[in-house]
Amino acid sequence: MPSTDKTIVLVHGGFVDGSGWRGVYDELTRDGYRVRIVQNATVSLAGDVAATTSVLDDIDGPVVLVGHSYGGAVITEAGLHDSVTALVYITAFAPDKGESVNSLIATFPQDGPQPPILPPREGYLFLDRAKFHESFAGDLSAADATFLADSQVPWGLEALGGTIGEAAWRMKPSWYLHVTEDRMIPPAAQTAMAERLGATVLETPGSHAIYVSRPAAVADIIRAAAQ
């Protein structure tokens, strides 16, 4: 059993839903942690922060708040909640006050891999299905990557463009899982964000879908934050 009374709350990123956390959920609940998974609509940042805050309001005791990818922007705002004692960024965006996912993407190195995001359709974005495996899920099987590509959740432009009011990482300790083969958020951008956070950094090989492909590595950094 873990030597903690903390609950773990997991927040997914864009193009996917919370079901991808199943492996991490199994790792942590096997250890005795209480775990909750937020299902965000990813229509707007404000809406996703509100949904996450609603989950936090329902929990008694301290919380470790975890975000993958776009979920990092969500936890940066929702992490202001009084119950949150630590933030964990899983190859995630970590914006500051006044910044958005869009403004961070604009700083990515132009000579590296670029996310194959298609032009918006009626206010929503999708990844090119033909490039999904290579860009998002390179260390998953072709079948698993195809399933993720075919079950994409529309990502709203208001989610990418939503700006942070106050950044929780300026007030609370943070951890960052640096994923060395990520082709969605370049490793150099991960490094820059983690350094600005002053985060405790762990590193692992893997793709952007690290929370699916290597749940034990993701659970390890969450355990570190919880303890």
C-alpha positions in Angstrom: 0.0 0.0 0.0 1.3 3.5 -0.8 2.4 5.7 2.1 0.1 8.6 1.0 -3.5 9.7 1.4 -3.4 11.5 -1.9 -5.8 10.9 -4.8 -4.4 10.8 -8.4 -6.5 12.7 -11.0 -5.6 12.0 -14.7 -6.3 14.5 -17.4 -6.0 13.4 -21.1 -4.9 15.5 -24.0 -6.3 16.4 -27.5 -7.5 14.0 -30.1 -8.1 11.2 -27.5 -10.3 10.5 -24.4 -9.6 9.3 -20.9 -9.7 5.6 -21.8 -6.1 5.7 -22.8 -5.2 6.0 -19.1 -6.3 2.5 -18.4 -2.8 1.0 -18.0 -1.7 3.9 -15.7 -4.9 3.5 -13.7 -4.3 -0.2 -13.3 -0.7 0.4 -12.2 -1.7 2.9 -9.5 -4.8 1.2 -8.2 -2.9 -2.0 -7.9 -0.7 -0.1 -5.4 -3.7 1.1 -3.5 -4.0 4.7 -4.8 -7.3 6.2 -5.4 -7.5 7.4 -9.0 -10.0 9.5 -10.9 -10.0 10.1 -14.7 -11.4 13.3 -16.2 -13.3 13.0 -19.4 -12.9 16.4 -21.1 -14.8 17.4 -24.2 -11.7 19.4 -25.5 -14.0 22.0 -27.0 -12.6 24.9 -25.0 -9.9 25.3 -22.3 -12.4 27.0 -20.0 -14.8 24.1 -20.4 -12.1 21.5 -19.7 -10.9 23.4 -16.6 -14.4 23.5 -15.3 -14.9 19.8 -15.9 -11.6 19.0 -14.1 -12.5 21.4 -11.2 -15.8 19.6 -10.8 -13.9 16.3 -10.3 -11.5 18.0 -7.8 -14.5 19.4 -5.9 -15.8 15.8 -5.4 -12.6 14.6 -3.7 -11.8 14.7 0.0 -8.1 15.2 0.7 -5.0 16.1 -1.3 -4.7 15.5 -5.0 -1.8 14.9 -7.4 -3.0 16.4 -10.7 -1.6 14.8 -13.9 -1.9 16.1 -17.5 -0.8 14.6 -20.8 -0.1 16.9 -23.8 -2.9 19.5 -24.0 -4.0 18.2 -20.5 -0.9 20.1 -19.2 -2.7 23.4 -20.1 -5.8 22.2 -18.3 -3.9 21.2 -15.1 -2.0 24.5 -15.2 -5.2 26.4 -14.6 -7.2 23.7 -12.7 -4.3 23.1 -10.4 -5.0 26.3 -8.6 -7.7 24.3 -6.7 -6.9 24.2 -3.0 -6.8 20.3 -2.9 -4.0 20.1 -5.5 -0.6 19.6 -3.9 1.5 18.6 -6.9 1.4 18.8 -10.7 2.7 16.1 -13.1 3.2 16.9 -16.8 3.5 13.9 -19.1 5.2 15.2 -22.2 2.7 18.1 -21.8 2.2 21.7 -22.6 3.0 23.9 -19.6 1.9 27.5 -20.4 2.4 30.5 -18.3 -0.1 33.3 -17.5 -1.4 34.8 -20.8 -0.1 31.9 -22.9 -2.0 29.2 -24.8 -1.2 25.9 -26.4 -1.2 27.8 -29.7 1.4 30.3 -28.5 3.6 27.5 -27.3 3.4 25.5 -30.6 4.6 28.7 -32.3 7.9 28.4 -30.4 8.5 24.8 -31.5 11.7 24.3 -33.5 10.8 24.5 -37.2 13.5 22.0 -38.3 12.0 19.2 -36.3 9.0 16.9 -36.8 5.7 18.8 -37.1 2.4 17.5 -35.8 0.3 16.5 -38.9 -2.7 18.6 -37.9 -5.2 19.0 -40.7 -6.9 22.4 -41.5 -9.8 23.1 -39.1 -13.2 21.9 -40.0 -16.1 23.8 -38.4 -13.9 24.9 -35.6 -12.3 21.6 -34.8 -8.9 19.9 -35.6 -8.0 16.3 -36.4 -4.7 14.6 -37.1 -4.0 13.1 -40.5 -4.9 9.5 -40.0 -2.2 8.3 -42.5 0.4 9.9 -40.3 -1.1 9.2 -36.9 1.0 6.1 -36.2 4.4 7.8 -36.9 3.6 11.1 -35.2 1.5 10.2 -32.2 2.0 6.5 -31.4 5.2 5.3 -32.9 5.8 2.7 -30.2 2.3 1.2 -30.4 1.3 -1.6 -32.7 -0.1 -0.7 -36.1 -3.5 -2.0 -34.9 -3.5 0.0 -31.7 -2.4 3.2 -33.5 -5.0 2.7 -36.2 -7.7 2.4 -33.5 -6.6 5.7 -31.9 -6.5 7.3 -35.3 -10.0 6.1 -36.2 -11.5 7.1 -32.8 -10.1 10.6 -32.7 -11.9 13.2 -30.6 -12.3 16.6 -32.3 -10.0 19.1 -30.8 -11.6 22.6 -30.5 -9.8 25.7 -31.6 -11.0 27.4 -28.4 -9.1 24.7 -26.5 -5.8 25.5 -28.3 -6.4 29.2 -28.1 -7.6 29.5 -24.5 -5.2 31.5 -22.4 -4.1 30.8 -18.8 -5.2 33.2 -16.1 -2.8 32.1 -13.4 -0.3 29.3 -13.7 -0.5 26.8 -10.8 3.0 25.6 -11.4 4.3 29.0 -10.1 2.8 28.1 -6.7 3.0 24.3 -6.5 5.7 21.7 -7.1 5.8 20.1 -10.5 7.2 17.0 -12.2 7.8 16.5 -15.9 8.2 13.3 -17.8 10.5 14.0 -20.7 9.8 11.6 -23.6 12.8 11.5 -25.9 11.1 10.2 -29.1 8.0 12.3 -29.1 7.1 13.6 -32.6 4.2 15.8 -31.4 5.9 17.9 -28.7 9.6 18.1 -29.6 12.1 17.0 -26.9 13.7 20.5 -27.1 10.4 22.1 -26.3 9.8 19.7 -23.5 13.1 20.6 -22.0 12.4 24.3 -22.2 9.1 24.0 -20.6 10.4 21.7 -17.8 13.2 24.1 -17.0 10.9 27.0 -16.8 8.7 25.1 -14.4 11.6 24.2 -12.2 10.2 20.7 -12.4 11.7 17.5 -11.2 12.4 15.8 -14.5 12.4 12.1 -15.3 13.2 10.9 -18.8 12.1 7.9 -20.8 12.2 6.7 -24.4 8.8 6.5 -26.2 6.3 8.2 -28.3 3.7 10.9 -27.6 1.4 8.0 -26.6 3.7 7.1 -23.7 0.8 6.9 -21.3 -0.5 4.0 -23.4 2.7 2.3 -24.4 4.7 2.6 -21.2 2.2 3.0 -18.3 4.7 1.8 -15.7 7.1 4.6 -16.6 4.2 7.1 -16.3 3.1 5.6 -13.0 6.6 5.9 -11.6 6.8 9.7 -11.9 3.3 10.0 -10.5 4.3 7.9 -7.5 7.3 10.1 -7.0 5.1 13.2 -6.9 2.6 11.5 -4.6 5.3 10.5 -2.1 
